[in-house]
Amino acid sequence: MSILDLFRLDGKTALVTGAAQGIGFEIARGLAEAGAKVIIADLNPATGEQAASSIGASFEPLNVTDSGAVRALAARLEALDVLVNNAGIVRNVPSEDISDADWEVVMSVNVNGLFWCCREFGRKMLDAGTGSIVSTASMSGLISNHPQPQAGYNASKAAVIHLTRSLAGEWAGRGVRVNAVAPGYTATPMTILGLETPEWRETWLKETPMGRLAEPAEIAPAVLYLASEASSFVTGHTLVVDGGYTVW
């Protein structure tokens, strides 16, 4: 087997949450191009079905914050080889002003929803004795971004990174690897909107050594690596893809 063959996912089934657009869509497209049977699981049926159709994937409506819905979808799947936890949200509100509702929704999606997926789909992998889980964390789980206020988002992504380590330690001996990617500023609709604030744009670009945003397609290869047998001896790792932001 050649090294390139290790990146193939032929015969594998992969589910990607929050994959109707942005980074999640590019991850789903990359996994499909590597040969996986891809399931896009997203809250929005209209965009989710369109995204799935465009890459030859299937679509499942899913609200990751509903543990019962996650459990039901896991029960319907015959097998799952790769889970990518990509669904996530942010609220840029000063900490002294953030409402209970805004704080709770960030934690509900970014932490609780991610764990519900790890728990329910992870059970299937543990029963099979094999599987790879990759979660979209963020460089915000390693540093505190500025000038925008987002303490809740930062805390939630730090939780993703440590949850990744914790699950990796629990499940490594049972055939399931658990890793994460930590993107820097990436040209998603949310980040592009943030660039309209001059102070944010200047700081984001100046403090990224490569001087630009990532394209969503630049995050997908990192996920493919962690999802595939190319990373067969890697677990509990967070792969940072940030244009150098965290080196300073």
GINORGI-V849021 format. One record per residue. N is the residue number from 1. PHI is phi in radians with two decimals (none if undefined). PSI is psi in whole degrees, 0 to 359 (* if undefined). Layout:
# GINORGI-V849021
{{N | PHI | PSI} {N | PHI | PSI}}
This chain:
# GINORGI-V849021
{{1 | none | 132} {2 | -1.42 | 164} {3 | -1.03 | 319} {4 | -1.08 | 327} {5 | -1.10 | 333} {6 | -1.15 | 339} {7 | -1.51 | 354} {8 | -1.34 | 148} {9 | -2.18 | 28} {10 | -1.02 | 133} {11 | 1.41 | 0} {12 | -1.72 | 151} {13 | -1.91 | 129} {14 | -2.21 | 134} {15 | -2.00 | 131} {16 | -2.15 | 120} {17 | -1.50 | 152} {18 | 1.04 | 41} {19 | -1.89 | 19} {20 | -1.31 | 342} {21 | -2.80 | 175} {22 | 1.06 | 219} {23 | -1.04 | 317} {24 | -1.05 | 319} {25 | -1.13 | 317} {26 | -1.14 | 326} {27 | -1.10 | 312} {28 | -1.05 | 317} {29 | -1.11 | 319} {30 | -1.13 | 319} {31 | -1.16 | 322} {32 | -1.13 | 318} {33 | -1.13 | 334} {34 | -1.45 | 2} {35 | 1.85 | 359} {36 | -1.32 | 150} {37 | -1.46 | 111} {38 | -1.79 | 137} {39 | -2.02 | 119} {40 | -1.57 | 121} {41 | -1.98 | 116} {42 | -2.57 | 158} {43 | -1.28 | 333} {44 | -1.80 | 106} {45 | -1.08 | 321} {46 | -1.10 | 306} {47 | -1.26 | 327} {48 | -1.14 | 315} {49 | -1.15 | 320} {50 | -1.12 | 316} {51 | -1.09 | 315} {52 | -1.08 | 315} {53 | -1.06 | 324} {54 | -1.22 | 341} {55 | -2.12 | 11} {56 | 1.26 | 28} {57 | -1.75 | 175} {58 | -1.85 | 163} {59 | -2.15 | 140} {60 | -2.29 | 123} {61 | -1.19 | 134} {62 | -2.69 | 128} {63 | -1.77 | 107} {64 | -1.14 | 341} {65 | -1.36 | 351} {66 | -1.70 | 99} {67 | -1.08 | 328} {68 | -1.16 | 321} {69 | -1.17 | 321} {70 | -1.11 | 316} {71 | -1.09 | 319} {72 | -1.15 | 318} {73 | -1.16 | 318} {74 | -1.04 | 322} {75 | -1.17 | 329} {76 | -1.34 | 336} {77 | -1.38 | 132} {78 | -1.21 | 321} {79 | -2.73 | 157} {80 | -2.56 | 125} {81 | -1.74 | 328} {82 | -2.35 | 130} {83 | -2.09 | 127} {84 | -2.01 | 113} {85 | -1.53 | 99} {86 | -2.00 | 340} {87 | -1.02 | 134} {88 | -2.94 | 157} {89 | -2.46 | 166} {90 | -2.40 | 152} {91 | -2.26 | 116} {92 | -1.63 | 81} {93 | -2.27 | 135} {94 | -0.95 | 141} {95 | -1.03 | 327} {96 | -1.30 | 348} {97 | -1.97 | 349} {98 | -1.15 | 138} {99 | -1.41 | 161} {100 | -0.99 | 318} {101 | -1.11 | 317} {102 | -1.17 | 318} {103 | -1.07 | 313} {104 | -1.17 | 325} {105 | -1.23 | 324} {106 | -1.10 | 313} {107 | -1.18 | 324} {108 | -1.12 | 316} {109 | -1.35 | 307} {110 | -1.32 | 331} {111 | -1.98 | 300} {112 | -1.07 | 310} {113 | -1.06 | 319} {114 | -1.09 | 317} {115 | -1.18 | 319} {116 | -0.98 | 318} {117 | -1.17 | 316} {118 | -1.03 | 317} {119 | -1.17 | 309} {120 | -1.29 | 312} {121 | -1.30 | 330} {122 | -1.09 | 325} {123 | -1.03 | 318} {124 | -1.11 | 319} {125 | -1.16 | 319} {126 | -1.12 | 321} {127 | -1.11 | 325} {128 | -1.45 | 343} {129 | 1.35 | 19} {130 | -2.82 | 152} {131 | 2.76 | 160} {132 | -2.35 | 126} {133 | -1.95 | 130} {134 | -2.24 | 125} {135 | -1.95 | 143} {136 | -1.49 | 103} {137 | -1.55 | 226} {138 | -3.05 | 153} {139 | -1.05 | 341} {140 | -1.17 | 346} {141 | -1.45 | 354} {142 | -1.99 | 334} {143 | -2.32 | 171} {144 | -1.88 | 110} {145 | -1.13 | 152} {146 | -2.60 | 157} {147 | -1.56 | 357} {148 | -1.31 | 141} {149 | -1.47 | 128} {150 | -2.82 | 49} {151 | -1.01 | 320} {152 | -1.12 | 316} {153 | -1.08 | 313} {154 | -1.01 | 315} {155 | -1.12 | 321} {156 | -1.15 | 322} {157 | -1.33 | 331} {158 | -1.13 | 322} {159 | -1.11 | 321} {160 | -1.05 | 316} {161 | -1.12 | 317} {162 | -1.34 | 328} {163 | -1.11 | 321} {164 | -1.00 | 313} {165 | -1.08 | 316} {166 | -1.12 | 313} {167 | -1.17 | 323} {168 | -1.04 | 318} {169 | -1.16 | 321} {170 | -1.20 | 322} {171 | -1.86 | 354} {172 | -1.01 | 319} {173 | -1.31 | 356} {174 | -1.99 | 15} {175 | 1.59 | 4} {176 | -1.97 | 122} {177 | -1.68 | 144} {178 | -2.33 | 118} {179 | -2.38 | 177} {180 | -2.55 | 158} {181 | -2.00 | 148} {182 | -2.17 | 89} {183 | -1.22 | 152} {184 | -1.55 | 202} {185 | -1.11 | 123} {186 | -2.20 | 145} {187 | -1.32 | 65} {188 | -1.67 | 164} {189 | -0.93 | 321} {190 | -1.13 | 316} {191 | -1.25 | 321} {192 | -1.07 | 323} {193 | -1.09 | 320} {194 | -1.11 | 331} {195 | -1.14 | 343} {196 | -1.23 | 344} {197 | -1.55 | 110} {198 | -0.93 | 318} {199 | -1.12 | 320} {200 | -1.13 | 311} {201 | -1.00 | 312} {202 | -1.07 | 315} {203 | -1.20 | 314} {204 | -1.02 | 313} {205 | -1.32 | 321} {206 | -1.16 | 324} {207 | -1.58 | 359} {208 | -1.67 | 111} {209 | -0.90 | 326} {210 | -1.37 | 352} {211 | 1.24 | 21} {212 | -2.71 | 170} {213 | -1.43 | 156} {214 | -1.34 | 153} {215 | -1.53 | 146} {216 | -0.92 | 325} {217 | -1.18 | 345} {218 | -1.42 | 347} {219 | -1.53 | 327} {220 | -1.00 | 318} {221 | -1.08 | 328} {222 | -1.14 | 321} {223 | -1.19 | 318} {224 | -1.02 | 317} {225 | -1.00 | 311} {226 | -1.25 | 333} {227 | -1.38 | 334} {228 | -1.70 | 175} {229 | -1.24 | 352} {230 | -1.08 | 336} {231 | -1.97 | 35} {232 | -1.05 | 339} {233 | -1.92 | 24} {234 | -2.03 | 122} {235 | -2.65 | 150} {236 | 1.34 | 14} {237 | -1.79 | 145} {238 | -2.00 | 113} {239 | -1.56 | 114} {240 | -1.51 | 129} {241 | -2.25 | 80} {242 | -2.28 | 14} {243 | 1.11 | 17} {244 | 1.65 | 3} {245 | -0.93 | 318} {246 | -1.47 | 4} {247 | -1.37 | 342} {248 | -1.75 | *}}
